Amino acid sequence: MVMLLANTMDPEIAYPLYWVFNIACISLLFLTALISIIMILFQKSNSDGIQGITASSETFFGKHKGNSIEAKLKKWTWICLAVMAVLAIAVYVVQLLVA
């Protein structure tokens, strides 16, 4: 589809449009990567270390994990990583079609 648009468009319009798209996608990739790193750093570790031997893991948040802040962070991290993957594939495909 992009190739059809590129063939029908004037090269003086298509080339700057390609660069605007490329710069916008790479900027969004950088932003989503940064947000993903921050969200991953805010998440609690899954391993309890030495406390896992003696401590009880039965807490209120353990029973209601779906409603906790950790679950929301994990969900938004996966969404952010999926957006980053889609943007990376889109940039790659457009570069293949234009080249």
Secondary structure in CASP SS format (residue, H / E / C, confidence):
PFRMAT SS
TARGET T0000
AUTHOR 0000-0000-0000
METHOD secondary structure of the structure
MODEL  1
M C 1.00
V H 1.00
M H 1.00
L H 1.00
L H 1.00
A H 1.00
N H 1.00
T H 1.00
M C 1.00
D C 1.00
P H 1.00
E H 1.00
I H 1.00
A H 1.00
Y H 1.00
P H 1.00
L H 1.00
Y H 1.00
W H 1.00
V H 1.00
F H 1.00
N H 1.00
I H 1.00
A H 1.00
C H 1.00
I H 1.00
S H 1.00
L H 1.00
L H 1.00
F H 1.00
L H 1.00
T H 1.00
A H 1.00
L H 1.00
I H 1.00
S H 1.00
I H 1.00
I H 1.00
M H 1.00
I H 1.00
L H 1.00
F H 1.00
Q C 1.00
K C 1.00
S C 1.00
N C 1.00
S C 1.00
D C 1.00
G C 1.00
I C 1.00
Q H 1.00
G H 1.00
I H 1.00
T H 1.00
A C 1.00
S C 1.00
S C 1.00
E C 1.00
T C 1.00
F H 1.00
F H 1.00
G H 1.00
K H 1.00
H C 1.00
K H 1.00
G H 1.00
N H 1.00
S C 1.00
I H 1.00
E H 1.00
A H 1.00
K H 1.00
L H 1.00
K H 1.00
K H 1.00
W H 1.00
T H 1.00
W H 1.00
I H 1.00
C H 1.00
L H 1.00
A H 1.00
V H 1.00
M H 1.00
A H 1.00
V H 1.00
L H 1.00
A H 1.00
I H 1.00
A H 1.00
V H 1.00
Y H 1.00
V H 1.00
V H 1.00
Q H 1.00
L H 1.00
L H 1.00
V H 1.00
A C 1.00
END
